Amino acid sequence: MHRLIREHFAPEFALEGLGDSALISLKSGRLAYTTDSYVVSPIFFPGGNIGELSVYGTVNDLAVAGAMPLYLTAGFIIEEGFLLEDLKAIVSSMAGAARRAGVKIIAGDTKVVNRGKADGIFINTSGIGVMMDGLEPSPLGIKAGDAVIVSGQIGRHGIAVMAERNGITFDPPVLSDTAPLNGLVKTMAEAAKGIRFMRDPTRGGLATTLKEAALESGKCMKIKGSSIPLDPRIRGACGLLGLDPLYVANEGLLVAIVEANEAGDLLEAMKNHPLGKDAALIGAVEDGPEGMVLLETSIGGRRILDMLEGEQLPRIC
Amino acid sequence: MHRLIREHFAPEFALEGLGDSALISLKSGRLAYTTDSYVVSPIFFPGGNIGELSVYGTVNDLAVAGAMPLYLTAGFIIEEGFLLEDLKAIVSSMAGAARRAGVKIIAGDTKVVNRGKADGIFINTSGIGVMMDGLEPSPLGIKAGDAVIVSGQIGRHGIAVMAERNGITFDPPVLSDTAPLNGLVKTMAEAAKGIRFMRDPTRGGLATTLKEAALESGKCMKIKGSSIPLDPRIRGACGLLGLDPLYVANEGLLVAIVEANEAGDLLEAMKNHPLGKDAALIGAVEDGPEGMVLLETSIGGRRILDMLEGEQLPRIC
């Protein structure tokens, strides 16, 4: 264990010595703090792997809370016999992801369990970030008339993983959208003061995040299906796999709810950022029916979107 | 998942809504930050369970770093089919442990994996704490002549778990020493200004922690075997199980290295605290041989203590 940490983890991360706690100094006293465990299967998928996913996922949780992510911890649970090469690849891609996101992984832990008692590798990350000035998104701030925006194409991560799991290949391949959203959020915060709410639609997809926003705000989300950015290949793959793209996980996407008169400026700023180039206005907030998400389908029908019951895609992240 | 969190986790913990990040405000800017995953088997053992262990373990990492622990996150990886009653018992004991340690569990995450892909439940916790004034223990501060102190009986956690695993019972039972050390550390910091180093000898036991202190400081730890607090029942159990008590895990114990002229005051203060009543001076720091731990055995021999190679007790925490 000591050798593993010394030789493979310490050089890649910013671990401070081999003590258990890292010391940090922060200017501001307002912090966001979060954690997530990653159990994605397979651990390597088109466009990413469990390592960078575990960095970006936690970075994104902080970013959509309105915080600039600064420090991460990483806890590994490794099944005996797991290939050292795979571990090295994962750790190295975590280090690269941390660099790209501008965060430091400053504390870690590794536990090994017997063969058959885990599935390769599970990673937990936690993260802290400093709240950005003027940004404190909360579902309680959502008001009737607000605009609902999504930052890009939906369904890419889930389809990339499910295709890999089922041995389906696309040409060109469908890649996971796994990416750090903190740069996009910073751009957004500079472009608009009236951002009420942000969340990244991971497990459960866009529909689940919209339903959470509706329930937590007590408002109604009225969504126009034809406005939701959806790559025809993703649509086709969903048909093939029997999945609803609205419920498929994303890992580099966010939903933002913003004051209507700022929606134009915000969208323009988002479209100028590489991770927001397909951003779109997809609907509006109404007062009621409370807690509901109403989808206007492309053929003019209306569908009520509910939270996903059970897991459409187990171990997607 | 939503129901699980809403019904069982949110009422027990201090989760702030169901968003992913928790917001915290801190007065001081100097923080300690740590993480640990817990994979102990069995998950219930005499004197504790994986839940309180996951709280106290992280609390203790912060405490021995010289920080007052404040906030924790908890990430659960649960095997499908895991008993809801067991989950409730674990969550409830985490909540109790957090109360006793004076910390808040403010963010959490749950992932479920298929049957056979994990072993019941794994828990990761991370924690942040504010550095206590005048306390910044570091192996680099260790000097020749310093006193080496251990806070209590060694080997209790490891033996409690191993006995349970092997179906051995003691009458009265040997209980794990799992406990939060932050109160003891606070008492210690008030009693002595010259605390150079603290660490909790968990995996790898007392010998491994002493070896780490020797290696990281470049000094020699000269230890008197007969001074190490060791319950005869633990000694007997170790004989029975073929274990060396010096390498058996502890979960409510710390090693402190302190300026020699403060050792008396520090020991007295420790003995007045319930978790330090068996505290003992077990040796002294010498300049060399560098990085060595020399144990003077009770029959007058000398033994070199090395780090544990491999795991004497896999999945002990």
Interface residues (C-beta under 8 A of the other chain):
Chain A: M1 H2 G17 L18 G19 D20 S21 A22 L23 I24 S25 L26 K27 G29 R30 L31 A32 Y33 T34 T35 D36 S37 Y38 V39 D61 L62 V64 A65 A67 Y71 T73 A74 G75 F76 I77 I106 A107 G108 D109 T110 K111 V112 V113 N114 G116 K117 A118 D119 F122 N124 S126 I128 G129 M131 E136 S138 P139 R199 R203 E212 E216 M307 E311 P314 R315
Chain B: M1 H2 G17 L18 G19 D20 S21 A22 L23 I24 S25 L26 K27 G29 R30 L31 A32 Y33 T34 T35 D36 S37 Y38 V39 D61 L62 V64 A65 A67 Y71 T73 A74 G75 F76 I77 I106 A107 G108 D109 T110 K111 V112 V113 N114 G116 K117 A118 D119 F122 N124 S126 I128 G129 M131 E136 S138 P139 R199 R203 E212 E216 M307 E311 P314 R315
